[in-house]
């Protein structure tokens, strides 16, 4: 199983974290092989087996995992005793201070974001595609750290995994106009009369605006490296890779 670890989060021995890749599972084409999502047309038993394999690899109990039905919103859910592996919430971010409760965000070109407050011992994960970036889900997650867990931006560490880059993320003129109308023209590129969006640049700007300075951002494009990561833009029908974070 090929897992990607963060140099930043590796500094914290009380954390378990990883970004998954396509490798190490049992799913068949076009979901080969470590697909972690049920809604993409894969066989449910294969998805379940993939989760079991990942849980064994990282050392957590599969049924303790909390994941989401991601809806391209900016909604943040505070994990509670009613959350479990089989009942994902409709939201795009999860936050908790509960130990041994792994949180997962699933993606196939969108940005998987992991957050950790080393003072309050709180973790969060977020799903940020174009919609999440435009809605500033980063700010909503930070607000939850501050308002619900007494966190402070300077104590929060953030890692953003592989996602589609500005090299590949072509959008329509209407998205270009929307971005410019929101003051996000700095994240647009025009090449040969085509428009390309840099979601990562938006997220980095939002992190800095929130006062978060301790962050690490992958420079890998999931579309360019679709042999390593699932990419919806590249393949259409495909699986989902994930970012996972847990306090031990």
Secondary structure, 3 states (H helix, E strand, C coil): CCEECCCCHHHCCCEEEEEECCCCCCCCCCCCCCCCCCCCCCCHHHHHHHHHHHHHHHCCCHHHCECEECCCCCCEEECCCCCCCCCCEECCEEEECCCCCCEEEEECCCEEEEEEECCCCEEEEEEECHHHHHCCHHHHHHHHHHHHHCCCHHHEEEEECCECCCCCCEECHHHHHHHHHCCCHHHEEEECCEEEECHHHHHHHHHHHHCCCEEEECCCECCCCCCCCCCHHHHCCCCCEEEEEEEC
